[in-house]
């Protein structure tokens, strides 16, 4: 089943001024329910614009946005309800924190949903757990925390709304490798436990390959390709031409294969590569 | 959306006005504003309106953009018009009276004039200055014009640097505000419903992060400037020095012509089209 479908989306910024710029040009994409979907593209490819269409922050000039088969703009007055169903975590979300304590900040979304105090408390605790926030930090001011911890608080703020679709725009930007792994790990365990739909926007092929089931590639406001990791990474030369490329390890394996080492083609993570090479060594 | 505010935004182009020296543009804008207020006769008003349209024409900006600049001051215009209509006592019979309310034709006349005057001043100064001059050129021009004041120890350079920085950060802050608002909307914040108190409260989740990031930016900028050895005005040279050209002379003559026109009409043709007022 498709969780989100966007059909023929057109969007232009600063219409009718000298700064007019078409961000999306007849883009049609869909995202499978119950999966982690990757959305990848260069800076300026229209990814961030596209995700703002998905929860109704931007309204397309033309085209339709369907959430589980139903247009989100059917009743424009109820667009807020759509935002609770489609949670969107912006890039560098730590700059949106404002409350006195992390706990209150995470509770901002659920509170806006009109939930009762007990339910809010449960959601805050469980969201904090997913992102690996220690409970002692919840009573602290978000301005006292480190960058990585702030990021987690912001992430938890959206997770606590328990949306059916969770969209994350570059959730690991600016974090160190350990921080990246922890954030992505948290997202994965969250998705597995709730079996909802997740969309990760990124420009790192490594991250997308390691954590996503499907990949959608945008290029200059248009859909470039979409499919499983294997299908998309088949097109190595085109992706390289676009400046996106394929994961380093996939390229490395391809070079080994070119040199006559018999390995599988569909290797996208270092762990897979290690076990494949070990197995190959065992075979010889 | 917040981005739609265009008052004080630069639109790049290559018209006569774009090419003119910012110092000359500041001078001519002052001349322009003074003479808009000098205009008294009806015909002089017409002349002002035509001249303003002419300025818009030679700036090669789209007319829509100019109208957009007027949008934020519509309230002020309506307010002035309102007072002029109801508070002006004219001679002769009122056009309309009900209780203490009396409307005279003079009132309506003044209201129309005031609104046109405000619209012309705003449109003209936008076209002469902010829409056709980049903020950097503008503050640079201002600093040069005010340079003589350095002799009496006024910190002209520091003042203009502050202005440059402030102007530079307006779009950044607008963009940031937009971003934070979107982020809070994504968490269900509601900025457009409820009474005035509820709305003001709803802005808190936007203002606090905005303040925090402004301070962060300010301190980063200060560090960056120190790293590049910025020490204020002393010994500072410029990459580009301003020079007056024929364009500037033409612009000055044009505005002097405008001023002379207004005065001549005021003196010699005061009663044409004045409808007996």
Contacts between the chains, C-beta under 8 A, distances in Angstrom:
chain1	res1	chain2	res2	distance
A	14	B	3	7.3
A	16	B	62	7.8
A	16	B	64	6.6
A	17	B	11	7.7
A	17	B	65	6.9
A	18	B	11	5.7
A	18	B	12	6.8
A	18	B	13	7.7
A	52	B	182	6.8
A	55	B	186	6.0
A	57	B	182	5.1
A	57	B	185	6.1
A	57	B	186	6.5
A	80	B	188	5.9
A	80	B	190	6.6
A	83	B	185	6.7
A	83	B	186	5.7
A	83	B	187	7.7
A	83	B	188	5.9
A	84	B	188	6.0
A	87	B	186	7.2
A	88	B	186	4.4
A	89	B	186	7.9
A	90	B	179	6.9
A	90	B	182	7.0
A	90	B	183	4.7
A	90	B	186	7.1
A	93	B	183	6.5
A	95	B	176	8.0
A	95	B	179	7.9
A	95	B	180	7.0
A	95	B	209	5.6
A	95	B	212	7.6
A	95	B	213	5.7
A	96	B	180	5.6
A	96	B	183	4.1
A	96	B	184	6.4
A	96	B	205	7.7
A	96	B	209	5.5
A	97	B	209	6.6
A	98	B	204	6.9
A	98	B	205	4.8
A	98	B	208	3.9
A	98	B	209	5.2
A	108	B	184	7.9
A	108	B	187	5.5
A	108	B	188	7.9
A	108	B	189	7.8
A	108	B	205	7.0
A	109	B	187	4.0
A	109	B	188	5.6
A	112	B	187	6.4
A	112	B	188	3.1
A	112	B	189	6.5
A	112	B	190	7.3
A	113	B	188	6.1
A	143	B	212	6.8
A	157	B	187	6.2
A	158	B	186	7.3
A	158	B	187	6.9
A	161	B	187	7.1
A	161	B	188	7.4
